[in-house]
Each structure stands twice: as structure tokens, then as C-alpha cells.
Amino acid sequence: MTTELAAPPAINPTAEEAYWREAFRSEPYYRSEFTYEDYSPAYRVGYTGPVRRNGEFEQLEGELKSDFDRVRGKSRLRWEEAREATRAAWRRATRGEHPH
């Protein structure tokens, strides 16, 4: 018995980190009082989320918030501020993913 599951997106964390380090200031949610180091954990949760979890961002938001709270380190963002950065990285990671 074979069950075909959609493969999770292939993520290159180094490439994602480099992309977001350059792009974060151009994002609509960006606030100048925060640095890349504040946003970085939110991006990491967003681009690794589709690999670690099965479902849509909205369905998994509670788990993603918990992930962020666990890895946030010295980030000054609260989830309410990190949410859109996480969602942006999630969307980028899943862009172009087509069901088979």
C-alpha cells in the first residue's frame, strides 16, 4: 500500500538567511527600531515551518507562535510583531509548491 504525500519544500537555510538579511527593511511590517537580529527568529520559524509541519499558516499559527517563543533568543519582538515576518518567510518557502 503506497500513500503519496506532497513532498515538503526544499529549504536552504543559508540562502533564506541571506535573502531576509537583505530584504527585511523593504517589508511592509518592518519597523526601524528593530534590527535583523530581532526579526531573524521569526523568519527562521517561517521558512522552516513548512518543512516541519503539515498544514496552512493560519491552521498552525498557535504552534508557530510556540516555536517563535522557544527560539526567539534576544529578539525584542513579541509574536504580534513577529507574526507577519513569519508569514512572509512561510509564503516565500512555499511559493511555487504545486500539489502532485
N, C-alpha and C positions, 0 to 999 in steps of 0.2 A: 504494500500500500504506500503510494507516494503522494505526499501533500506538497504542492508547490506554493512557497511563500515568496512574497516580494523581497528581494534582497535589500538589506539596509543600504543607505547611501555610503559610498566610499569617501571617507573624510581624511584629508591630510591636515592634521593639526598645525603643522608648521606654516603651511600656506594660508590657513584660516587666520592664524595669529597675525601673520604679515599683512593680510588684507585688512583686517579690522584695525590694526595699529595705524594704517594709513587712512582708512575711511571713516573712523568713528566721529571725527569732528564735522563731517558733512551730513551726518544723520539728523533727521528732524527732532529726535528726542535729546540730542546732545546738549549738555549744559556745561558752560565754560568753567564752572567751579570744580568740575570733576576731571580727573586725568584718565589716561588709558588704563592705568592700573586699577582704577575704580570700576571701569567697565569690563575689563578683561574676564573676570569670573562669570559675568552674565553671558558674554559671548561664548565662553567655553561650554557652559551648560547648554546654550542654544545649538552649537554645532555638533556637540557630542550626543545631544538628546535623541535625535532620530536613529542613531546607531544603538543606543542603549534601551530605548523604549519604543513600543509599537503603538501608534495612535496619532491623533492630531494634537497640535499645540494646546488648543482650548480644553480638550479632554484631559490632558496631562499636566495642566498648569499647576495644580497642587503639588505634584511630585517634582516638577521643575523648580518650584519655589523652594521646596525642601533641599533639592540638590544645590541651589544657589546658596541657601543659608549654610549648608555644610562646607562649601568650598570658597566662600566669599573672602576669607582671609582678612586683609586690611581694607577691603573695599568699603567706601563710605556710603555706597548705595543701599537703600532699602529695596525690597522686592518691587514696590510700586515704581521706583525709578529704574530698576534693572529690567523690568518686565519687557519693555519694548526693545531693548538691546538683545535680550534673549530671543524674542520673537524674530527679530531681524536676522540673527545668526541661524536660527531654525529654518527660516524661509530660504536663506541662501544655501544651506546644506541640503535642502530637499528640492531645490529648483531643478527642473529638468528630469525629475524622477518620474518615470512613467510606469503604471501598473502593467504587468505582463498578462 
